[in-house]
Amino acid sequence: MPDPSEQLQRLVEAGFSFQTFERFPRSLGILKGDCIALVEPTPEGLKMIGTPGWRMGEVMGVLVTQGDRQVFQAKGEALEATPERVEGLARFRAELASFL
């Protein structure tokens, strides 16, 4: 059973950083570049909550389809989901999953 503190240490060593959110007191934001995921401690170690997204200021934009294009959407704001951003998010998600 993974120890959350050991998982966090490995994430730091791999270049990830952390952010807390008042709105989500039980969760922790894990960041690398412009990608972000929320995790929470469980008896089985840290677990991802939902789907990782793109950091847009103080919020996380989730990947959605609008009409015929993909965007990262956060509240009323949208950011184009370029192939580079989508690929970067996929790499982030896979790398983070390997530590969890």
Secondary structure, DSSP 4 states (H G I P E B T S, - for coil): ---HHHHHHHHHHTT-EEE--TT-TT-EEEEETTEEEEEEEETTEEEEEEEEEEEETTEEEEEEEETTEEEEEETTEEEE--HHHHHHHHHHHHHHHHH-
